[in-house]
Every structure is written in structure tokens, then in C-alpha cells.
Amino acid sequence: MCKQKILVIDDSQLTLQILSQMLDDQYEVLTADNGPLGLILAHEYSVDLILLDIVMKDMDGYEVLLELKRKEKTKDIPVIFVTSRDSAEDEIKGLNLGAADYVRKPFVKEIVKLRISTHLKLVSQMKALQEWGLVDDLTGVQNRRSFETHFKSEFAGAMRNSLPLGLILLDMDRMKKLNDTYGHFFGDLCLKATATVVVNSVKRKSDSVYRWGGEEFAVLLPGTSLEGTLNVAEIIKKNITENVITWNNIILSVTASFGVGSVIPNPGDSRDSFFQEVDKALYEAKTNGRNRIEITDPHLA
């Protein structure tokens, strides 16, 4: 089995040496001591993950990340910033530009390896989903087709085991106005940023996030009561509102409206009815002022 490939971009030879020695027993490690060389290697080789320093001569890490995201071949490679900078502003800027994670120097070997392992597992899962046509191309989360498959399976499992199934539907607010004002490129950037926030807000491996369509996302929460589902929705809502999106001279936050429900289905109950009840709650959230959560306690037949 081929080793997964990691590219380290850092202008410190000592850092390159430390990370190479730390990782080369598990991964194939490529190194570049400047941004332009790193971009060449990222484009020429099938890199699975990039470790990128922020402070470098000539071309800093933010510039490198922007170039990676502009290129079709490299835009989906996860990038972990590895840096001595420790301010919240630096971390927010990196994450808004599309970084997957942030690791601070001096390194804690176990933390570095765990972060890398986590993201490379996601890479493997994503590649498998892409092969099956189950990933949304823009946001990188699972798509509507994948949702339909998992919703059917989870609903049947909840019915069989008499366990609750939580469902969150969320729709970004006023996206048409945002697209008309700032253009669809920035609108797409907001969609991708929101998808990342939702994924990072959902902690359990059994929970899953989907792009249902347009500006709407769905979250499935197996084994989760209405109270627990509402709690997750509140966390997502808070994190979306607090996430500052920056591009060129544009700095803003977006909001979303939520429909929330949970059900322990009985034999003969319809998952479509459950979905429609939660969708109705989402509609109520939109009509009642947006940037709010409405819940439903469905009684299925």
C-alpha cells in the first residue's frame, strides 16, 4: 500500500529536518524551503496534505495558501499552518482563507501526528466518497444523494432500536442579496466557510453534515433527543454568526435560520413526513425574522 504524501513548506532547514524525521516512518515527505518551490511541488505531485509555515521570505504562508486555493489541482489539498504565531487574529485569518488546521511551534510531537492523522483520514474518506459521487464539489461536504442514503438508513435504524434521530436543516440568510452585492465568487466563499463551520461544530463521528442544495445544509444526529439536537443547532448558529469572513476589502459575518426536530419512529412512520416537519420549522424561522431556530415535535403516521 502506498504511503500518503505530505508536503512541508518552511524556510527553516531545522524545521524541515525535524518534521521530516518525525513523519517519514509513516508518510512520504516532500520538503520545500520557500513558497514558490512549494507551489511547484504541490502541483506536480499528488500531495495529500501540506504543512505550511506562515512567516517566510519573499512569499508568506497566506500568499501560498491563496495560490493553492486558486488552482484547480491544488485547491482541495488540506493545509495545516505550522507557525510560532499565536494570536487569535492570525488563526482566524488562516482559517478564513481555507486552512484546515493550525499547529503552533515549538512542536508537541504527539499533537502534530494526531492532527495529521485526523486530516489524512478525512482525505481518504473524501476520496472514497468522490469516487462514489457523494460529495458536493463546492463545499466538500456530502451531497444530497448521500443524505438520502444515510437518512433512509438512520431512520430505519432508529425505528429498529427505538432510538431518537435528530435532524437539523439550516438555510443561509439573504444569500441572493449578498451575491447581488458582492458577486457569486464571494457568495461561494461564504458557502464554503459556512460548511466548514458546521462540520467543525459537529463533534461525534456518528453525526454527519450534507449540502442539501443551494444555501441549505442538513445535519443528521443519530441517537440524539430533541434537547440534544437543539443544543447542537445553537452551537452551529453561534459559530456561524461569530465567524468573520474576509476577502479583499470585504469583512462580514453571515447568519442562518434553522429547523430542528427529533423523533423515535414507530413502525409505519414516514421519514418524508419527519423531514417535511423539520423543513416547515425552517420555513417558520425564515418568516419569523431569520437568524433564529424553530423546533418541531413531529407526530408521524
N, C-alpha and C positions, 0 to 999 in steps of 0.2 A: 504494500500500500504506500502511495507517495505521501511524503510529508507535506503538510500545509506550509505555505510560503509567507514569511514575514519580511517586510522591508523596513529598515531602521534608517531614518534621515536625521542626522545630527552633526553639527560641525565640530564636536568634541571627539577626538580619537579615543579618549579614555572611555567615554560613554558608549561609543560603538563597540569597543572591546568588551566592556562589562556586559552589555546586553547580548552580544553575540555568544559569549561564554555561558551566559545564563540560559539561553534558549536553544542553542544548536543541538542539544541532545534530543529535543522533541520536534523541532521545526527546521526547515531550510531557511537560513537567514541571509538576506542581502543587505548591504550597507551602502550608504551614500553620505558624504561629508558636506554636501551642500544641496540647496533646494533644486536647482536646475538638473543636476545629476539624478536626484531622487525622482523627479518627474519623468525623466527618460526611462529609468528602470521600472517605474510603476506602469508605464505604457508598454514596454517591451516584454515584460514578464507577467505571468498570471499570478499576481500577488493577491493573497487572501486577506492581509491586514497590514496596516502601516503604523509604525511608531514614529512620531514626528515631534521634533523639538520646536519651540516657538521662537526663541531668540537665536537667530543665525545671521551671519553677514550676508550682504547683498540681497537675499530673499528670505524673509522671515516665514515662520510656520503658517501664519494666517494666509499669506500670499500663496504658499504652496497648496494649502487646502482649497482655496478658491479655484486655482488652476485644475486641481484634481476633480473638483465638482463640475467644472465646465466641460470636461472631456467625457464623451460617451463611454469610453473603455474603462475609465477610472472612477467615474462618479459614484459608483456603488461600493467601492472598497472602504471598509470601516477604518477610520483614522483615530488613533488614541494619541492625544497630546502628552508628551513626556517633558516636563519642564520644572524649573526651580521657581517659577512664578506661582504665587499662592493667593492672589486676590480673587474675590468672587467675580469682579468685573472681567478679569481675564478668562475665567472659566465660562461665564455666561457668553462672552463674545465667541469663544471657540465652539461651544455647543450650538449657538445660533447659526454659525457658519456651516455646521454639519458634522462636527466632530462626534464620534461615538462615545468617547470617554476621556478622562483626564487623570494622569498619574503624575505625582509630584516627586522631584528629586529632593534628597537622596532616596534611592530606591529601597523599598522593602521587597525582597525577592519573592516572597510568598504572595504578596498582594499583586505584584506585576504579573506573575504567572497565572493567578486566578482570574484577573481581568482579561488577560489574553485568551485563556481557555474559554471563558464565558462567551466572548465575542466570536471566537472561531467556531464554537458550537452553533451559534446563531447563523454564521456564514454557511455552514454545512446544511443546516435545516432550510435556509433560504434557497440554496441552490437546488435542493430536492424539490421544494415547492415550486420553484420556477420551471423545473423540468416538467412538472405536472400541470402547469398553467394556473397556479393557485395564488399568485402574488400580484398585487396591484403595482403596475410599473412606476407610477409617480411616487407613491408614499413608501413602498417597500413592505407594507403590512399585507396580510392575507386579503383576498378579494371576496366579492360577493358569492362567487361559485364555491369557494372554500367555506364561507359562512353557512351556506345552505347545507353542505355536507355535515359540518360539525354540529349545527343546530339540530338537525334531524337525529344525529347520534346521541347528543347530550340530552335532548328531550326524552328520547326512548330510555336512556339510562336512568334519568331522574324518575320516570314513571315506574321502571322495573324495581328500583331500590327505594322508592318512597322518599326521595331526597329533593330538596329545593334546587331550582335552577334560576339564577339571576340573569337578567338581560338589561343592558343599558344601550339606548340609542341616543346619539348626540349629533347635533347639526350646527355647524359653524354659523354665527350670526352675520348678516349683512355682507355676505361674500360678493354678491353682484355689485354693490356699491364700491367695495374695495377693489374689485377687478376693473370697474369702470374708471376709478380714480387713479390707481397706480399701475394698472396693466396686469395681464394674466401671468406674466413671469413672477411678479411679486405675490400674486394670488396663489400660484403653485408653491412658492416658498412657504407661505403661511400654512397651506395644507400639509406640507411635509413636516414643518415644525410642530404642528398640532398632532400629527400622527406619532411623532417621536415622544411628545409629552404624554400622550395617552398610554403608549407602550411602557414608558418609564414609570407611570403611575400605578400600573397593574403588576403586582409583585409575585403572585403564585404561578408556578409553572402550568397549573391546570387552567388558568384564565387565558383568554385569547382575544385579540383585537383584529377588527376587519374594517376595510373601507367598503361600506355598503353601496356607495355611489355618490357622485357629485361631492358635496361638502359633508356628507353624513357618514358616521362611523358607528360600528356596533361592537359591544363587549359582552362576551359570554362568561358567566361566573358559575361554574358547576358547584353544587353543594352550598350555595350562598342564600341566606334568608333575605327578606326584603330590607331589613335593617342593615345587613352587611352590604347589600347591593347599593343602597342609598349612601352608605359611608364611602364606598369606592367612587361613586359618582361625585360626591362632594370633594373628594381629593382631586379627581381629574379636573373638575370645574375650577378649583382654586389654582391648580398648577397651570392650566391654560391661561387664566387671567393674569397670573404673575409672570408668565413667560414673555420677555421683551424680544420682539423680532426686529432686527436691523438689516437694512440693505441700502447701499449708497447713503443718501441723506434721510431716508425714511426710518423712523423709530416709532413703533406702535405695538400694542397688545390687541389680541383678538378675544372674543368671547364665544361661548357656545350655549345652546339650550339642550335640555336633557329630558328624556322619558325613561322612567325606571320601573321595573317590575320584577317579581319573583313568584314562582309557582311550584307547588308539588303536584305534578299532573296525575290525574286518575286515569285508569283505562278508558279509552274512548275520547279523551280530551284532545283538542286540536292545537298543535303548535302554531298554526297560522293564526288562530284566534288569540293566542298569547302574544304573538308578535304584533298583531293589529291593536291590541290593548295598549301595549307599550308605545307603539307608534302614535296612537291617539294622545297619550300623555305628552309625548314630544311636541305634537301639534299644539296642545294647550300651553306648553311652555313658551312656544313661539308667539302665540296670540296673546298671552298674558304679560308680554313685555320683554321676552328674550333674557338671556343670561340668567336662567333660573332652572330649577329642577321640579318636575311634576312626577308624581308616583301613581301607579295603578295597582290595585289588588284584584287580579283577574279571577273571575269565576267561570271556569271553562265548562263547555258542554261537549 
